[in-house]
Amino acid sequence: MPLWKKLWLLFSVIWVFVGLLHVATILALADAAERGKAWTPIALTLLVPPVVYGLAWAVAWLRRRGGHED
């Protein structure tokens, strides 16, 4: 497995864990009117890792295409 995939996996696990803690804190401490604020961290928790994977894949593809080896 290439290094960038290992680093992405580590980043994703940490990102999701911290994001879920953030959401749990909002839901546990907010009253009913403020619970809607939890949707932004939920969306970011689910969307950021695939976007980072896509960017890392594109960089790796461009490096291979340019003659660089990983």
C-alpha positions in Angstrom: 0.0 0.0 0.0 1.5 3.4 -0.9 2.4 5.8 1.8 -0.3 8.4 0.8 -3.0 5.8 1.3 -1.7 4.9 4.8 -1.6 8.6 5.7 -5.1 9.1 4.3 -6.4 6.2 6.3 -4.8 7.6 9.5 -6.2 11.0 8.8 -9.7 9.7 8.1 -9.9 7.6 11.3 -8.8 10.6 13.4 -11.1 13.0 11.5 -14.1 10.8 11.9 -13.4 10.2 15.6 -13.0 13.9 16.4 -16.1 14.7 14.2 -18.2 12.2 16.1 -17.1 13.6 19.4 -18.0 17.1 18.2 -21.5 15.9 17.2 -22.0 14.0 20.4 -21.0 17.0 22.4 -23.4 19.3 20.5 -26.3 16.8 20.9 -25.6 16.2 24.6 -25.3 19.8 25.7 -27.5 21.7 23.3 -31.2 22.3 23.8 -33.8 21.3 21.2 -33.5 24.6 19.3 -29.7 24.3 18.9 -29.5 20.6 17.9 -29.8 21.7 14.2 -26.2 22.9 14.5 -25.0 19.3 14.5 -25.7 18.9 10.8 -22.7 20.9 9.7 -20.1 18.8 11.6 -22.0 15.6 10.4 -21.7 16.7 6.8 -18.0 17.7 7.2 -17.2 14.4 9.0 -18.6 12.4 6.1 -17.5 14.6 3.2 -13.9 15.6 4.0 -12.2 12.2 3.9 -13.4 11.3 0.3 -12.4 14.8 -0.9 -8.9 14.4 0.6 -8.6 10.9 -0.9 -9.6 12.3 -4.4 -7.0 15.0 -4.1 -4.3 12.6 -3.0 -5.2 10.2 -5.8 -5.0 13.1 -8.3 -1.6 14.2 -7.0 -0.3 10.6 -7.2 -1.7 10.2 -10.7 0.0 13.4 -11.8 3.3 12.4 -10.3 3.2 9.0 -12.1 2.2 10.7 -15.3 5.1 13.1 -15.0 7.7 10.3 -14.6 8.0 10.4 -10.8 7.8 7.2 -8.8 6.1 7.0 -5.4 
